[in-house]
């Protein structure tokens, strides 16, 4: 099993090597600007860690892992736009719309999503692209709930906006490793729980979402419960899940 840092390095190298559609012209500059913003790459690393634990081929999984990061980056580019969250900075640098203008940022997000689908379609298995599209639609539905104030069911909003892409990270890893549907249950629940954990910790760090509605001790208990359930699901899997456990700890104890 490769350590998480080695998996992240593999993702970074693959993202740098990507060749985008020539039709994009100079729009490629905006795509690379957002992709090279030094994110943690948790979603593609999670995908690759599942592949390794389930006995798959990491190199063969890199296009799907990169597609996850492209979708995530597309969502950030659009989230930062004035029409949505209106954030002028992302990871210590000007947001895409500040650096390139709103129109270019909008097109860059569209192109990132299209390039993600193009990567997913390089596989013979159509379920790879379908899993990615379903997660993206869920993420968009969650964002719609967020910007329209439809947040009475905050758990469902989080499941869609954040959790869907985490679930897909695990799901794509399983499909790429040819894990039979009947053997996927514990893995899938693990994906749901680590997605919930990531969002709850995000709420704690940002002071919004659940952290703005519930006492701090209760929010921490929700995070601890998600982490514990994630670990329990890994216990039910007959595989070396040590790297996945490290990822759970990294998400649970992150500070930024």
C-alpha positions as CSV (number, residue, x, y, z in Angstrom):
1,X,0.0,0.0,0.0
2,X,1.4,3.4,-1.0
3,X,1.1,6.1,1.7
4,X,-1.3,8.9,1.1
5,X,1.4,11.4,0.3
6,X,2.7,9.2,-2.5
7,X,-0.8,8.9,-3.9
8,X,-1.2,12.7,-3.7
9,X,2.1,13.1,-5.6
10,X,0.8,10.7,-8.3
11,X,-2.4,12.8,-8.6
12,X,-0.4,16.0,-8.9
13,X,1.9,14.6,-11.6
14,X,-1.1,13.3,-13.6
15,X,-2.9,16.7,-13.3
16,X,0.2,18.5,-14.6
17,X,0.4,16.1,-17.5
18,X,-3.2,16.5,-18.7
19,X,-3.7,17.7,-22.2
20,X,-6.9,19.7,-22.6
21,X,-9.0,20.1,-25.7
22,X,-7.2,22.4,-28.2
23,X,-10.5,24.1,-28.9
24,X,-10.2,25.8,-25.5
25,X,-7.3,27.9,-26.6
26,X,-6.2,30.4,-24.0
27,X,-9.0,29.4,-21.7
28,X,-6.7,26.6,-20.7
29,X,-4.7,29.2,-18.6
30,X,-7.8,29.6,-16.4
31,X,-8.3,25.9,-16.0
32,X,-4.7,25.3,-15.0
33,X,-4.7,28.3,-12.6
34,X,-7.6,26.8,-10.6
35,X,-6.2,23.3,-10.8
36,X,-2.8,24.4,-9.5
37,X,-4.1,26.1,-6.4
38,X,-2.5,23.5,-4.0
39,X,-5.6,21.8,-2.8
40,X,-5.3,18.7,-0.6
41,X,-6.6,16.4,-3.3
42,X,-8.5,14.4,-0.7
43,X,-11.1,13.1,-3.2
44,X,-8.7,11.6,-5.8
45,X,-6.4,10.3,-3.1
46,X,-9.4,8.6,-1.4
47,X,-10.3,7.0,-4.8
48,X,-6.7,5.7,-5.3
49,X,-6.5,4.5,-1.7
50,X,-9.7,2.5,-2.3
51,X,-8.3,1.1,-5.5
52,X,-5.1,0.0,-3.8
53,X,-7.0,-1.5,-0.8
54,X,-9.4,-3.4,-3.1
55,X,-6.5,-4.8,-5.2
56,X,-6.9,-2.6,-8.3
57,X,-4.3,-0.9,-10.5
58,X,-3.5,2.7,-9.3
59,X,-2.0,3.8,-12.6
60,X,-5.2,2.6,-14.4
61,X,-7.3,4.6,-11.9
62,X,-5.5,7.9,-12.3
63,X,-7.9,9.3,-15.1
64,X,-10.9,8.7,-12.9
65,X,-9.2,10.2,-9.8
66,X,-8.2,13.3,-11.8
67,X,-11.8,13.5,-13.1
68,X,-13.0,13.8,-9.5
69,X,-10.6,16.6,-8.9
70,X,-11.7,18.4,-12.0
71,X,-15.3,18.2,-10.9
72,X,-14.4,19.5,-7.5
73,X,-12.4,22.4,-8.9
74,X,-15.2,23.3,-11.3
75,X,-17.5,23.5,-8.3
76,X,-15.1,25.8,-6.5
77,X,-14.7,28.1,-9.5
78,X,-18.4,28.5,-9.8
79,X,-19.0,28.7,-6.0
80,X,-16.6,31.7,-5.8
81,X,-18.6,33.7,-8.5
82,X,-20.4,36.9,-7.3
83,X,-23.7,35.3,-8.1
84,X,-23.0,32.5,-5.6
85,X,-20.7,32.9,-2.6
86,X,-18.9,36.0,-4.0
87,X,-15.4,35.0,-2.6
88,X,-12.5,37.0,-3.9
89,X,-9.8,34.7,-2.6
90,X,-9.3,30.9,-2.9
91,X,-6.4,29.2,-1.0
92,X,-4.4,32.4,-0.6
93,X,-4.8,33.6,-4.2
94,X,-7.3,35.6,-6.1
95,X,-10.3,33.6,-7.1
96,X,-10.6,32.7,-10.8
97,X,-13.2,35.4,-11.5
98,X,-10.9,38.0,-9.9
99,X,-7.9,36.8,-11.9
100,X,-9.6,36.3,-15.2
101,X,-13.1,37.9,-15.1
102,X,-16.5,36.5,-14.4
103,X,-17.2,35.3,-17.9
104,X,-13.9,33.5,-18.3
105,X,-14.4,31.9,-14.8
106,X,-17.8,30.6,-15.8
107,X,-16.5,29.1,-19.0
108,X,-13.5,27.6,-17.1
109,X,-15.8,25.8,-14.7
110,X,-17.8,24.5,-17.6
111,X,-14.7,23.3,-19.4
112,X,-13.4,21.6,-16.2
113,X,-16.6,19.6,-16.0
114,X,-16.5,18.7,-19.7
115,X,-12.9,17.6,-19.4
116,X,-13.8,15.4,-16.3
117,X,-16.4,13.6,-18.3
118,X,-14.0,13.2,-21.2
119,X,-11.6,11.4,-18.8
120,X,-14.4,9.2,-17.4
121,X,-15.3,8.2,-20.9
122,X,-11.9,6.8,-21.6
123,X,-13.0,3.7,-19.7
124,X,-14.9,0.8,-21.3
125,X,-17.2,0.7,-18.3
126,X,-20.0,3.2,-18.7
127,X,-20.7,3.1,-15.0
128,X,-17.6,5.2,-14.4
129,X,-19.0,8.2,-16.2
130,X,-22.5,7.5,-14.8
131,X,-21.2,7.5,-11.2
132,X,-19.4,10.8,-11.7
133,X,-22.4,12.5,-13.4
134,X,-24.8,11.3,-10.7
135,X,-22.4,12.7,-8.0
136,X,-22.1,16.0,-9.9
137,X,-25.9,16.4,-10.2
138,X,-26.3,15.7,-6.5
139,X,-23.6,18.3,-5.7
140,X,-25.3,20.9,-7.9
141,X,-28.7,20.1,-6.2
142,X,-27.1,20.6,-2.8
143,X,-25.6,23.9,-4.0
144,X,-29.1,25.0,-5.2
145,X,-30.6,24.3,-1.8
146,X,-27.8,26.3,-0.3
147,X,-28.1,29.5,-2.3
148,X,-31.9,29.4,-2.2
149,X,-32.1,29.0,1.6
150,X,-33.7,25.6,1.3
151,X,-31.6,24.4,4.3
152,X,-34.1,23.2,6.9
153,X,-32.7,19.7,6.3
154,X,-29.1,20.6,6.6
155,X,-28.0,16.9,6.8
156,X,-29.5,16.3,3.3
157,X,-28.0,19.5,2.0
158,X,-24.5,18.3,3.2
159,X,-25.1,14.8,1.8
160,X,-25.7,16.3,-1.6
161,X,-23.4,19.2,-1.8
162,X,-20.3,17.6,-0.2
163,X,-21.1,13.9,0.5
164,X,-22.0,12.9,-3.1
165,X,-18.5,13.5,-4.4
166,X,-16.9,11.6,-1.5
167,X,-19.2,8.7,-2.1
168,X,-18.3,8.7,-5.7
169,X,-14.6,8.7,-4.8
170,X,-15.1,5.4,-3.1
171,X,-17.6,4.2,-5.7
172,X,-15.2,4.8,-8.6
173,X,-12.4,3.1,-6.7
174,X,-14.6,0.0,-6.3
175,X,-15.7,-0.1,-9.9
176,X,-12.1,0.3,-11.1
177,X,-11.1,-2.6,-8.9
178,X,-14.0,-4.7,-10.2
179,X,-15.5,-5.2,-6.7
180,X,-18.8,-6.9,-7.1
181,X,-21.9,-4.9,-6.2
182,X,-22.8,-7.5,-3.5
183,X,-19.5,-6.8,-1.8
184,X,-19.7,-3.0,-1.9
185,X,-22.0,-2.2,1.1
186,X,-19.4,-1.5,3.8
187,X,-17.3,0.4,1.4
188,X,-20.2,2.6,0.3
189,X,-21.2,3.4,3.9
190,X,-17.6,4.3,4.6
191,X,-17.8,6.8,1.7
192,X,-20.9,8.3,3.1
193,X,-19.4,8.7,6.6
194,X,-16.1,10.2,5.5
195,X,-18.1,12.7,3.4
196,X,-20.2,13.6,6.4
197,X,-17.1,13.9,8.6
198,X,-15.4,16.2,6.1
199,X,-18.4,18.6,6.0
200,X,-18.9,18.7,9.8
201,X,-15.3,19.5,10.4
202,X,-15.6,22.1,7.7
203,X,-18.6,23.6,9.6
204,X,-16.5,23.6,12.8
205,X,-13.6,25.4,11.1
206,X,-15.8,28.0,9.3
207,X,-18.3,28.5,12.2
208,X,-21.3,27.9,9.9
209,X,-23.7,25.1,9.0
210,X,-24.1,22.8,11.9
211,X,-21.7,24.8,14.0
212,X,-24.0,27.8,13.7
213,X,-27.1,25.9,14.8
214,X,-25.9,23.4,17.4
215,X,-23.8,23.6,20.6
216,X,-20.1,23.1,19.9
217,X,-20.0,19.9,22.0
218,X,-22.9,18.4,20.0
219,X,-21.2,19.2,16.6
220,X,-18.0,17.6,17.8
221,X,-19.9,14.5,18.8
222,X,-21.4,14.3,15.3
223,X,-18.0,14.5,13.8
224,X,-16.6,11.9,16.2
225,X,-19.6,9.6,15.5
226,X,-19.0,9.9,11.7
227,X,-15.3,9.1,12.2
228,X,-16.0,6.1,14.4
229,X,-18.7,4.7,12.0
230,X,-16.2,5.2,9.1
231,X,-13.6,3.1,10.9
232,X,-16.2,0.5,11.8
233,X,-17.0,0.0,8.1
234,X,-13.4,-0.4,7.3
235,X,-13.3,-3.1,10.0
236,X,-15.9,-5.0,8.0
237,X,-13.7,-5.0,4.9
238,X,-11.3,-7.9,4.2
239,X,-8.5,-5.7,2.9
240,X,-5.5,-3.6,4.1
241,X,-7.3,-0.3,4.9
242,X,-4.5,1.3,6.8
243,X,-4.2,4.2,4.4
244,X,-7.9,4.8,4.4
245,X,-7.8,4.9,8.2
246,X,-5.1,7.5,8.0
247,X,-7.3,9.5,5.7
248,X,-10.1,9.4,8.2
249,X,-7.8,10.7,10.9
250,X,-6.5,13.4,8.6
251,X,-10.0,14.6,7.9
252,X,-11.1,14.3,11.5
253,X,-8.2,16.3,12.9
254,X,-7.6,18.8,10.1
255,X,-7.1,22.5,11.0
256,X,-7.7,24.1,7.6
